[in-house]
Amino acid sequence: MGPFVRSKNSTNKIMLHLLIALIPIVIFSIYKNGYIPYSHNQISFIEMFNPLLNIFVASLTSFVVEAIYALIFRKKNYIKNAYAFFPGLFLALILPINIPIYILVIGSIIASVSKLIFGGFGKNIFNPALVGYLFIMIVFSSVLTTNTYFNSYELDTISKPTPLTNASMASGIGSYDELVKPYGSLLNFFIGTIPGSLAETSTLLCLVAFIYLSVTKTIKWRIPLVYITTVFVITFGIGRLLDQGVYYPLFHVLSGGLMFGAIFMATDPVTSCVTPIGQVLQGILLGIITVIFRFIGVEGVAYSILIVNIFVFLLDKIGSQSRFNIMKSLPWFIVAWILIIGVTIGLAASRRGNGNNDPNFEIISKERNDNQTVYTVTQKGYGGKIEAIVKIENDHIISIEITSHHETANRYQLVLDSDYINQLVDNQNALDNLDTVSSATVTSSALKKLVINVLEDYNPN
């Protein structure tokens, strides 16, 4: 536990402060994912409270798991001091609104078990909620499509996938029009009216929570401050090297649950550093790993926190050795800055090397025969590369044949059922006006991007 934990009573206060900080975020989630769709006649009055249902089910599941554990192993008064509902509570908050209940229950069970196998509250090495999240992402990835992150109203009004998924599919590192405009403006990102997990989207309310939790000394403020700053510095450097404005680092800071994860998950008193220098190094390492993950197409907050959980004792050892002689930590900060600069330059170079082309697009072959050109190309989709043969005749695409893909069967079937491939052929001169396929947004977006890239290569002007 952190050095601020002096007694059971102070631990109770910490948990109470966490709940208080979460209340506005939960209320906003009900408003965003419940009231707004209800006000547009997308869902019923009862469905408006689905966010609360998810939270209740996950929290209850975690509580029951730990109650059974206490009963089996005859641990008196264990539940009273175990805060058993927290793993499920946090898990529900970082998952999408449309997650099937059975997956939510299974994830909550895994989260609580990951806590109990180390001996229960205060003894776990990894953040329990994030262990449950990782399990769900691995085992149920085919079920959790990008559209599960959209409420009913967003499904009708936004034709792009979630912001970070959209960024991973953009040309180079993207542009303001590609990354921000489909969701409104950066103000929408700040307020939280963008697609995302249940309670992660509102940066404004996360900042309010950060101030409250820091003033009440509930969290270790250095970790989120350094974590978020590191992400900003690296993405600002990448943006500057690739001629993008300050919107680019702000997009990364305001997207993907970074604020929520940094404030509520990375500061978990059991699985985070207790020494000030250790906390600073932890924040830097979290920021570096998060940006790297994002550039390979994975939302890195949850994974980076779990990875850094492994090194917390080493970071605290550095912090302890430097407590009375800060110069002992200087080599580690030099290494940290070298990593920050190296990652910034390396990631920028990897995207600059692709020129203005899409890094997710590859031309395998291009054959010209009189007035016909045949492309064999690949484009990154939701599950991996989509390979296609595109035939162009007299400057016009006449056919698109998908030769292989790694998309889930149900997602790809939606594309087939909507006759989307033929729609791409028919609308090749006005692709911007062609909507993606609902519930197969990433796959259909990838196919549209594939066609755009082929046409740009065929006719660069």
N, C-alpha and C positions, 0 to 999 in steps of 0.2 A: 504494500500500500504506500501511498505518498506520505511525505513527512508531515502533512497537515492532519493525518488521521491519528488522533490521540486517544479516542475512546469509541465505544459503541454509539454513544450519543452523537459524536461529531460525524461518524459515518452515516447515521440516520439523517443528519442535517444535509450532508453532501447529496444523498439520494433524493431528499426533498427538493433541494435546489435544482437538481437535474430535471425533476418532474415539472417544476414551475417553469423552467426555461423551455421545456418542450410544449407546454400548453398552447402558446400562440402559434407555434409551427403546426401543431395538430389541427387547430381551429382553421388555419389558412388552408390546410390540405382538404378539409371538409368543404370549405368555400370553393377552392379551385376545382377539385375533383368530384364534388357533390352538388353544391348549389348552382354553379355556372351551367353544368349540363342540364340540371333540373329546370333552371330558368329558361333554357332553350328547348324544353320539351324532349330532351334526349333520354332521360331516365325518370323513374318514378320517385315519389317522395321517400319511400323506404330505401331505395337504392342510393339516395343522396348520402346516407350514413354508412356506405360501404367502407370508407376509410376507418371508421370506428370499429366496424365489424372485424376488419383485418387485424387491427391492433388488439382487440379483445381476444380473438381466437389465438393469436400467436402468444400473447402474454399468459393466457390461461394454460396453454399447452406447456410452456416452460415451467409454470408454477406446479402443474400436476406431475411433471417429470421429476422435479426436485422433491416434491412431497413423497412420491413413491420411493425415491432414493433414501430419504430420511426414514421412511417406514421400514424398508428392507434392512437397512444397516443400523436401525434403532438409534438414530442420532437425535437425542432430545434437544428441543429448542433450536434445531438447525434451521428450520424454515423461517423462524422469527428474525434471524440475522442473515439470511442468505440472499435476500432481495431477488427471489427466484423468478420474478416476472420480467426482469430487465432484459435478458437475452432475447426473448420473444418480442418484447416491445421494440427494441432497437432494430431487430431483424425486419419486423413489419414496416418500420419507417424507411428502410433503405430498399425495399422491394416495390415493384409497380402495383398500381391500384388493381389491375386485372389479373393478378396472379391467382391460379386456382387454389381453393382453400386447402385441398389435400397436400399440395406442395408446401404451402405455408406451415401446415402442421408438421410435416416431415422435417422441414428446415429448422423449425423451433426445437424439435426433439434433438436433432444433431447439435444445435447450438448449446443446449443445456447439457447434453452428454459430454461435449468437448470441455465444458467447465468442470463437470463432476469427476472426470477421469483423472484430473490433477488434484482432486481433494475438495473441490467446491469453492465457494466464494473466497477471494483473496489469494488463491493458490494457482490459478490458471495461468498458463504462459501466453496463450493466444486469445485475442478478443473473441468471445463466444459467438456473438451475433455475426461477425465476419466469417467465422468458420462455417456457420449455417448458410450464409450467403454464398460462399465459395462452393459448398456442396451442391446447392441448388443450381448455380451457374454451370457446373460441370455435368451433373446428372440430368437436369431438366432443360438444357439449353435449347432443345428443339421445341419445347413448349413455350418458353418465354421469348416470343418474337418481339421485335421492336415495338409493335403496336400495343403490347400489354402495358407499355409506359404511357399510353395516350388515354385520356378520358374520352367519353363519347363525343363531347363537343370538339375536342382537338382533332379527333379522327376525321371530322367533317370539314375542318377549317385549315388544317396543316397537311400539306402534301409531301413533306420531307420526313425522314426518320428522326430519331432523337438527335439533338445538336452534335454530340461527340461522334455518333455513328455517321452522321452527315459529313462531319469534318474528315473522318477517315476515308471517305469516298471522294473528297474534293480534289481538284487538280492542284498539284504542288501542296502548299499549305492552305490553299483556299483564299478567298477574298471576302470582303465585308458582305457583298451581295450573296455569296454562297453560304457563309457561316451564320450570319446574323439576320439578314432581311427575311428569310422564310419564317422567322418566329417573331417579327416585329422590329424591336430595337434593343440596344443594351439595357434600356430601362425595363423591358419585359424580363430580361434575364435577372436583373437586380431585384425586381419585385417578386418574381417567381412564376409568372404566367407562361411558362414554357413546359414542354413535355419532360417528364422525369419520374424518379421514384416518388413514393408516397409523400415524404416530407423533406425532400432534399432541395427543392428548387428555389426557395425564397432566400436569397442572399441577405436581404434586409433583416429578416427575422433571425437569421443565423448570427448576424452581427449584433443584434440586440441581445441574443442569448450569450454571445461571447463576452460582452460587456458585463452582463449580470453575473455570469459564472466566474469571471475574473475578479470582479469587485468582492464577491462573496468567498473568494479563494477556494472555489469548488474545483476548478481545473488548473492545469499548469499552462499558463498563458503563453509561455515562450514557444511551446511546440506548435500550436496553430499559427502563431504570428510568423515564425520562421518558415514553417511549411508553406504557407500561402505566398510569402514573399519570395521564396526560392522558385516556386512555379512561375510567379510573375517575372522574375529576373531572367530565367532561362527562356521563356516564351517571348519576352520583350526582345531579348537578343536575337532570337531566331527571326522574329518579325522584322527587326531592323535590317538584318543581313539579307532578307528577302523582300525588302522594300514594302513592308506592311506597316500600318499605323498602330497607334496605341490600343486600338480596338482589339488587336489580336491577343495580347496577354490578358486583357480584360475578359475576352471570350473564354479563355481557359480557366481563369479564376472563378467566373460566374457560372461555369457549366459543370455538369457531371457529378454533382454532390461533393465537390471539393470542400466547400465551406462547412457543410454538415459533418463530413468525415473528419476534417481537421479539428473541429471544435468538440464534437461529441465522441468520436471513435478513437482518434489518435491520442487523446488525453485520458483514456481509461486508466484510472489510478493503479490498477493491478499490472497492466501490460505496457506501461510507458516508463520512461526514465524518471528518476527522482532527483538527480543532481542537475543544477542549472546548466552546466556545460554539456552534460549528456542530453538534456532536452534540446539545446540548440543544435547539436550534431544530429539528433534524431529528426528534427524538423528539416534540416538540409537534406539528409538521406531520403526522407519521404518525398520531398519535392523533386529530387533528381529521378528517383525510380518512377514516380507518377508520370512525369513528362515522357520518359522513355517508353513506358507502357502505352501512353496515348498515341505516340507516333508509330507504334506497330499495330495500332487499331484496336487496343483494348483499354477500357476505362480503368485507370490504374490506382484509384484511391484505395479500394478495399484490398487489392493485392499488395500494394506497397506497404500498407499498415501491417498486414500479416507477415510479410517478409521482414520488416524492421523489428517486429516483435521478437524475432529470433536473436537479434543483436543488441537488445536492450541492456543485457547484463554487461556486455563489452563496452557499450557507450557509457554506462554508469561507472564502469571501472576507470575509464579515461577521466570522467568527471571527478571521481573521488581522488585520483592521483593528482589532479590539477587544482584541487580545492584550495590549497595553501600556496601553490606556485602555478599561476595561470600560464606561465611560459611552457609548461610541460604539454599543454594542449595545443600550442602553436603549430607544431608539425601536422596535427590532424586537421586544423582549419586550413592550412596551406593545401593539403590534399583535397579537402572539400572544395576549395575554390578552383583548383585545377580540374576537378571533375565537372564542376558547373560550367567552366569555360569550354572544356573539351566536349561535353554533351551539347552545349549550345552550338558550337561550330560544326560538330559532327552531324547533328540532326539537320542543321540548315544546309550543309553541303549535300546531304543525301537527297534533299528535296530540290536543291538547285541543280543537281546533276541531271534531273529529269526535265530541265528547261521549263517550258510552259505546259508540258504534257502531264497527263495523269499518272502518278506512280503506281496506281492500281490497274493500269491498262498495259497490255503487252501485245505487240504484233509478232506472231510466230512466223508467219509467211505472208507474202504478197505477190500474186502472180497476175501479170497483165497479158492479155491475148486479144489483139485487135481492140474492139470497143468494150471489152469486158475486163473487169478487175475482180479477183477473188482474194478476200482477206481471210486468214485464219488468226483469230485474236483471242485473248483472255481478258476478263474483267473481274475484279474482286467483288464477290457477292457476300451474302450473310454467312455462309458456311465455308467459303473458300473460292477458288477460281471458277468462273463460268467460261467455258470455251465455246466459240461459235465460228461458223463459216458465213461470211457476209459477201454476197455477190452484188457487184455494181455494174450496171450496163447503161451506156449512154448517159453517164453522170447521175444515175438514179439507182438507188438500192432496189433490187428486184426480189431478193429473198434473204432470210436470216435463218440459219439452222443451228440449233444448240446441240453440240456434239457431246459435251460432258458438263456436269455441274456437281456441286456438293451441297446444294440447298436441301432443306427438309422436304419430304414428299408432299406434305399438306400445303407448304408455302408455294412450292413450284406448281402444284396442281391449280392453285388459285390463279396463277399467271396464265396457265393453259386455258382454264375455264373462261377467263375474261378475253381470250384471244389477243393478249397484249402484244405478242410478237408481230402479228399482222398489223396491229394498230401502229406499231413503231414504223413499219414499212409505209403505211398509208399516210402517216403524219410526219414523215422525215423532214419536211420543210418547215414544220411548226412544232418542234418537239417541246419547246418551252410551255406550250399550251396543253400538252398531254399529261393528264394526271397519272399518278402511280396507282398501283393496285392495293386497295385496302386489305390490311392483314398480311400483305406481302410487300411492304413498302421498300425494304432494303433490296430485295431481289429485283423488283421492277425498276427501282432507281438505278441499280447496277446495269440492267439491260439497256435502259435509256442512255446511260452514260457511255456504254459500249458503242452504241450507234453514233452518238455525238463524236466520240473519239475517232471512229473510223472515217466519218465524214470530214473531220478536221484534217486527218492525215491525207485523205484523198484530194481535198481541196483546201490547202492551207490558207488561202485568201478568202 
